[in-house]
Structures are given as C-alpha cells and as structure tokens.
Amino acid sequence: MTEATQRTSDNGVSIWLDDLSRSRIESGSLQDLIANKNVVGVTTNPSIFQKALSQVGPYDAQLKELGKVDVETAVRELTTTDVRNATDIFREIAEATDFVDGRVSIEVDPRLAHDTENTAKQAVELWEKVNRPNAMIKIPATLEGLPAITATLAKGISVNVTLIFSLERYEQVIDAYIEGIAQAAANGHDLKHIGSVASFFVSRVDTAVDKLLEANGSDEAKALEGKAAVANARLAYELFEKKFAEDPRWADLAAKGAKVQRPLWASTGTKNAAYSDCKYVDELVAKHIVNTMPEKTLNALADHGNGAPSIEGTYEESHAIINKLAELGINLKDVTDKLEADGVAAFIKSWDSVLSDVQSGIDRVNA
C-alpha cells in the first residue's frame, strides 16, 4: 500500500475506484489496485460504461453468445456481468468489513430519472440480475428518485444515491434513507447487510461557481475561486453528523443493526489545472467517508497526497464562504439545480451512446 492511500484510509476514508470495464477485470488491474492502493469498492455510471463498451474486442465473445438479441437486453447482460464479476473480486473485502465496503454499484437507466415507479421496478430487476449481496443499485436523487430510493431500501436492497449537489436535496436523501430502512425493518429484513451511500458531487460545483466568480471580476470574487465545492461538501458532512445524531428514529434502527448512510464524494477529479490534483480528496478527509476516484486522481493521491483529517473544525469557515457567495449574488441553489439537470442529461447522452455502440457490436459479431 502507498503511504498516502494508507493514511487516507486510516483516517476514515474508504477509497473506491470510479471506473470499471471488462479489460480492467480480466487484466488484473482491479486486483492490483486493491492490493497496492487501498481500493475497497467500485462505482460505475452510464459514462463509465459508455467508455468501456465503446472498445472493440473485450465484449465480442459475450456478444456472440448472446446472438441477435435486442440492444437493451445486450446492454443489461454486458453491464451486469461486469458488475457481478467485480463483486466477486471484492467479496472477501465485503465479508471482512461486514459489508460496509467491497461494494460495486450499477445505475438504473438514466432515462428513468423522473419516473419513480419504473426506477423502483428496474432497481429490483438489476439487484436480482447481479445477484450478489455486495452490489449496490444507483438511483439519482431527483425529486422523483426519492420515493424510489425508499421503496428499494424497503425491499432490503442496497442503494447508492447519486447526483446530489445541494444540502437541501441531501437532507431529503437522508430522510428517504431512514424511512426506507424503517420500512425494511417492518418488512422483516435483516438490516445488517443493507448498505447505502449518498454520492455528493464535488468538483462540478467549483467549475460552475468559478465561472460566475470570474464574470464578477472583483478581488472579493477572485478570493473565493476554488472554495465553493469543498465548503459545500464539508457542510454536507456537518449535516450527516447532525441528522444521524438527532433523528429520533435512527437510534432504534441502529440498535437493530442498521448502518449509517455514508457520504460519498463523487466527481473528485480536479477539472482546473490551477488546483491540486488531490484537492477533492485531501480537503475532504474524515471518518465514515467514501471517496470514489478516477484512476488519475487515485494515482495522484498515491504519489503525493496528504490524507490527513481535514473536515473537523471547518464548518464556521464553510458557512462563511457560502454566505459570501450569496452576498456576491451567486445563488447556490440555482447552480446546484442546474448541475442536477445537466448531470441527468449527460448520463442520458452517455446511455444513448452505449446503446449505439452495443448495437454496432451486435451487428459486427453477427455479420
């Protein structure tokens, strides 16, 4: 293990890889990252699968086995096979951590982001298709996604809630989680192995806010560049601590074996070259955190990261930063609402590309 990744882990952060592909599994790359860089889980999304499934070659053998199936079926088979194989690689870690880590996520079709009923239906289908206890089903934190999150958890299915940008929505996500776990308990499910993370997106907030600060042009605005995303995430962690400490239902559920829904920092690759390439890892270290990283960020952390605790004692400063943004006329809610809409749209675009690429693969191997 590298010193920086080990220190990051020792200080409470579970390092997950934000990437998966057939070639990564078959080459031994994933096992190498587990052995040498403290990786204890994997997240996927439509953009990751678009990148993986656009490769000519790795999926041809399975496509030949599937024959001339419809493209939706083919995509489901290819992606769930990768996730199933990855969960098997992580099974030992899952068992060693009582299923806190060793998780592999797969996302519902992003075209269902505003369809509660069909999101909940597909979550069950994906869970049953992967058929591994250390899988997680990713559901976006749209308003329509919230009741689907509760309904999925109520069935004893582990959930990764994705595309969270605002504190307001994050609080709703925690409420949906606690309600789902309460329903799972009422339905007779063992709470010990139901896992959940709340994926709070980080770097995209800086990308959006920095543009507004640059447009403002004042010295005060310039001094705030690169500070909004970390402040927003740190206040999410403050909310996490507060909600699970104060919600009257939680103590009873925890006594029955329920685990807290950990905050997961997503979108942690640095977009601005002027900032540290470890910025969204090193500035967000605390207990009960997951940080899912693209490999480039993971390598940067391993090479020159810090990994020391960095959230405790920052809440007052973080509130001040958000208040200063408001004083400059930057409405963070408007920013995060747009980021959510853009995030859903980007995943739908990636999914359309997945369907196109896989259809080309089907046509090629059956020519």
Disulfide bonds with the S-S distance in Angstrom:
none
